[in-house]
Amino acid sequence: MKGNSCTDGRNMAVNTSNVYGKISISDSAIAKVAKNAALECYGIVDTVSRRFTDTLSELLKKQSGSRGIKVVTSGDRIFIDVFVIIKYGVSINAVAESLKESVKYRVEKFTGMIVDTVNVNIIGVKL
């Protein structure tokens, strides 16, 4: 499968083709899969916005399904940043590695593309 990045004016997507035709997967769809994978990981409390201004803009939008997830596509490669709050008392390193593996696996399985990088950004700790 060979993919390439395109823009539809608002949203990026990864594209691929097979014998049946063209497949286009939006970054927001990828972000929702990544968010679900993140929330299922042990030690993760929630995904959160990167900045306070992001939170305000999400309040004005109807959809905030990908809050705390940033997806960038380049060719057939996917780069993901995850912004999370973790539980107090868990091993940060163990939770971060588990989160990276889970998000990478689920997104690769969903898209059929290669997840190049998953960056975990711990924004806070919940007591």
C-alpha positions in Angstrom: 0.0 0.0 0.0 1.3 3.4 -1.0 -0.2 6.5 0.6 0.2 10.2 0.2 -1.0 13.2 2.1 -3.5 15.6 0.7 -5.5 18.5 2.0 -9.2 19.2 1.4 -8.9 22.8 2.6 -9.5 22.1 6.3 -8.3 18.7 7.3 -5.4 16.5 6.3 -5.8 12.8 5.5 -3.9 9.8 4.5 -4.8 8.2 1.2 -4.2 4.8 -0.2 -5.4 2.8 -3.1 -6.1 -0.9 -3.7 -7.8 -3.0 -6.4 -11.2 -1.8 -5.2 -10.5 2.0 -5.3 -9.2 4.9 -3.3 -9.3 5.0 0.5 -9.0 8.3 2.4 -8.8 8.5 6.2 -9.1 11.9 7.9 -6.8 13.0 10.7 -9.8 13.5 12.9 -10.8 9.8 12.4 -7.3 8.7 13.3 -7.3 11.0 16.3 -10.5 9.4 17.6 -9.0 5.9 17.3 -5.9 7.1 19.1 -8.0 8.7 21.9 -10.0 5.6 22.5 -6.7 3.5 22.7 -5.2 6.0 25.1 -8.3 6.0 27.4 -8.2 2.2 27.7 -4.6 2.2 29.0 -4.0 1.6 32.6 -3.0 4.8 34.5 -4.5 7.2 32.0 -7.3 9.4 33.5 -8.1 11.6 30.5 -6.8 13.3 27.4 -6.5 17.0 27.7 -6.0 20.1 25.5 -2.5 21.3 25.0 -3.3 25.0 26.0 -6.1 26.8 27.7 -6.9 28.5 24.4 -7.5 25.1 22.8 -10.0 24.3 25.6 -11.9 27.5 24.8 -12.0 26.8 21.1 -13.2 23.3 21.8 -16.1 24.6 23.9 -17.2 26.6 20.8 -17.1 23.6 18.5 -19.7 20.9 18.6 -17.2 18.1 18.2 -14.3 17.7 20.6 -13.9 14.0 20.0 -10.2 14.3 19.4 -9.3 16.5 22.3 -5.8 15.9 23.6 -4.6 14.2 20.4 -2.7 15.9 17.6 -2.2 13.9 14.3 0.1 14.9 11.5 0.3 12.8 8.3 3.2 12.9 5.9 3.0 10.6 2.9 2.0 7.2 4.3 3.4 8.0 7.8 1.5 9.2 10.8 2.9 11.2 13.7 0.8 11.4 16.9 1.1 13.6 20.0 -1.0 12.5 23.0 -1.7 14.9 25.9 -2.8 13.1 29.0 -3.5 13.3 32.8 -2.2 10.2 34.6 -3.1 8.6 38.0 -0.9 9.5 40.9 1.3 6.7 42.0 1.8 4.9 38.7 5.1 4.5 37.0 5.2 7.3 34.5 7.7 5.4 32.2 5.6 2.2 32.3 2.3 4.0 31.5 3.9 6.1 28.8 5.5 3.1 27.1 2.2 1.1 27.3 0.3 4.1 25.9 2.8 4.5 23.0 2.5 0.8 22.1 -1.3 0.7 22.4 -1.9 3.8 20.3 0.6 2.7 17.6 -0.9 -0.8 17.4 -4.5 0.4 17.2 -3.9 3.2 14.7 -1.8 1.0 12.4 -4.4 -1.7 12.5 -7.2 0.8 11.8 -5.4 2.6 8.9 -3.0 0.0 7.5 -0.4 2.8 7.5 2.8 3.2 9.5 2.7 5.2 12.7 6.2 6.7 12.8 6.1 8.4 16.2 3.8 8.6 19.2 4.8 11.3 21.6 3.3 11.2 25.1 3.0 14.5 26.9 1.9 14.3 30.5 0.0 17.5 31.4 -1.0 16.6 34.9 -1.4 14.0 37.7 -4.7 13.2 39.3 -4.6 12.4 43.0 
